[in-house]
């Protein structure tokens, strides 16, 4: 054996990461919530796929029962609740060595792939919408979410807020569009808008304190509305539409408010410079 051959395993061993490998495999309470988030996203995809398969078996047509959409949305909301709490639990108790990676991977499943798959099930086999357009819209949601998460891991804003629409809120907005509108070319436009907001530089406030409590209350209200709608109770259709409209309105209002705030700041700066 030559010297180079003999040294190769040693060089490879030297390149391996060193550190508390044993601790890296210990899951914390926050990690359990991240795994719950990933499981909710996976189950949401399974529910939508099962709805389409059942429709094919029974009628020979590819369509999804709206009630299955309700179940999938409830699962995504539960995943969003897990995502909201995993950071709080990690700060309160402890985070494992792979906590941040688990959180991002779970978010890709629940808030990237699941809503993208929902767009495909919703409009992918509608003759009024070109299939290529649907696939581009779905892919834009998934890729924007992946970019958003990667940037979040690398870039920190001075204010501490989120740069770009947070991926859970983006997923809920895509879901709201799916629940509000029938499949059409025009309905694809706001989906592209959501994808753009996720990769934009618009800062969204981070839910802390009272805002975090308000976000959690908003999720619970949405779950209740979806449950009423899925059960076919009176007023369920109106509740789900009101909730979806409010979700879209909130996401659209924040960028407008940020732009107005920046415009006011620029105006004040110009006035102060002119006085000085």
N, C-alpha and C positions, 0 to 999 in steps of 0.2 A: 504493500500500500504506500502511495506517495505521501509526501508531507502535506500537500494540498488536500488529498482525500482524507487524511487523518484529521486535519484541522476543520473540515467542513461541518461535522456535527457540533463541534465546540462553538464555531461562529454562529450557527443557527441557534444554539442555546443562549448565546450572548444577546441575540436579537429579541428573544422572548421577553415580554413585559414582566417586571418584577413588582411585587407588592403583596398586600394581604389577600391572596387568592381565595383562601377559605372564607373570608368575610364577604367576598363578592357574590357568593352563592347563597347568602342568607337573605331571605325576603323579609322586608319590614311590613308594617301595617299599611303604609302608603303604597308599597308595591302591590299588595293584595288589591287595593282599590284600582290601581292601574291595570292589573290583570282583569278585574271585573269590567272595566271600561272596554278593554279589547274583546272580552267575551260578549258584551252587549252588542258591539258592532258586528261581530261574526254572526250572532243570532239574528240581527236585523237583516243581514244579507240572506241568511237561510230562509227566513220568513218570506221575503220577497221572491226568492227563487222558487220556494214551494208553492206560492200563490200562482206563479206563471205555469209551473209544471202541472198543477191540479187543473188549471183552466185548459191546458192543452189536452189533458186526458179526458176531460168531461165534454168539452165543446169543440175541440180541434182548433181553437183560436188562441193566439198568444195575447193574454190580457191579465191584469192583476186586479183582484178584488180590492176596492178602496179600504175595506176593513183591515186587510193585511197591511196596507200602508200605515194605518193607525197603530197597529201592533209594532211595526218596525220603528215608527217615530217614538213611541213610548220607550222602546229599548234604547234608542239613541239618546233620549232625554235622561234615562237612568245612567247611561254611560257618561253623559255630560255632568251629572251630579257626582259620579265617582271622580271625574277629572277635576271638579271644583274642590272636592274634599282631599284629594291625595296630597296636594301641596300644603294644605292646612295641617294635615296629620303629620307630614314629614317635618314641618317646622316645629310642631308641638312635641313630637316624640323624637324620632330619628329617621334618617334616610339611609338607604343602603348604597353601596358603591355603584349599583347600576340603576338607581331610581330614576334619574333624568332620562336615560336611554329607554327604559321601559315605558315611561310616560309618553315620550315622543312616538314610539312604535305603536302604542295603543291608540294614540290620537290619529295616526295615519289610517288605521283600520276603521275606527268608528266615525271619524269626521272627514276622512279623505276618500277611502274606498267605498264605504257604505252609501253616502249620499251620491257619489258618482254612479254607483250601481243602480240606485233608485231612479236617477235620471234616465238611464238606459231602459229600465223596466217601464217607466212612465211614458216615454215617447219613442223608444227605439223601434217599435213595430207599428207605429201609427202611419198610415199612408199619406197623411197631410204633411209630415215632417221628414225631410231627407235623412236617411240613416247616418250618412257621413256627418251631417251637422250635429246630430244627437251625440255621436261618438266624440266629436271635437269638444262639445260643451261638457260632456262628462269627464273627458280627459283634462280639460282646463281646470275643473274643480279639484280633481285628484292632484295634478301637478302643482297648482297654486298652493294647495294645502301642504304638500311636501316641501316646497320652497319656503313657505311661511314658517314651518317648524324648524327647518335648517337655519334660517336667518335668526329665529328666536334664540337658538342655541349659541349663535356667534355674535350677535349684535345686541347691545344694551343701550337703551335711550337714556338721555340725561334726566328726563322727568321720571323714569321708572315705569312709564306706561307702555302699552303694546304698540309696536310699529306695524301697522297693517291690521286688518280685521282678524281677531282671534279665530282660529280654525273651528272651535266648537260653535261659535256664533255664526260663522260662515256656513257650516253644515246645517244649522237650524234654519237659516235663511233660505238655503236651497230647498230644504224640505217644505218650508212655507210656500214657496213658489209652486212646487209640485202639487201641494194641496189646494192652492187657490185657483190655478189656471188649468184649463184643458191643454193637452199637447198641441203646440203650434210653433211656427217659426218665430213669431213675436215673443213667445214665452221663453225662448232661448236667450233673448237679449239680457234680461235681468240675471240669468245664471252666469253669463259672461261677466256681467257687472260685479257679481259677488266674487268671482275668481280674481278680478282686477283689484278689488278692495283688499283681498287677503295679501297680495304682493305689493300693495301701495305703501307709501311712506306716511300715510295718515295715522296719527296716534289715537289709539282708543284707550280709555281709562281702564286701569287694572282694578278688578273687583276686590276691594279691601273694606273691612269693617261693615258699615251700613250698606255699601254698594254690593258687597258679597252676599249679605242677607237678602237684599232685594233681588239679586240674580237667582238665588236659591228659591225664593218665593215665586218668582216668575216661572221657573222650571216646574215647580209643584202645581201651579195653576194650569200650566199647559198640559201636564199629565192628567189632571182632573178633567179638563176639557176634552182631551183625546179619549179618555175612558168613557165619558158621557156620549161622545160621538160614535165610538166603536160599539157601544151597547145599543145604539139606535134609539136613545131616549129623546124626548121632545126638546127641541132647541139645540140639539147637538151640532147640527150643520152650521147654525148661526154662530155658536161659540167657537168652533174650529176656524171659521173664516175670520172672525174678529181677532182671534189670537194670531193667526197667520199675518193678517194685515198689520197688526201692531209690531210683530217681529220685523217685517220688512221696513216699516216706518222708522223704527228705532235705528236699524242699521243704516238707513239712508240719511237720517237726521244728524247723526254724529259727524260725518264728514262735512255736512253743510255748516254745522255749528263750529267746527274747527276752522273752516275757511273764513267764516264771519269773524271769529276771534282773531285770526291772523291779520285780516283786513283792518280790524279796529286797531290792532297793535301798530301796524305800519302807518296808519293815519295819525295815531298819537305821536309816533316817532317823527314824522314829517312836521307836525305842528310844533313839537318841541324844538326841532332843528331850526325851523323858520323863526321862532321866538328868540332862540339863542343867537 
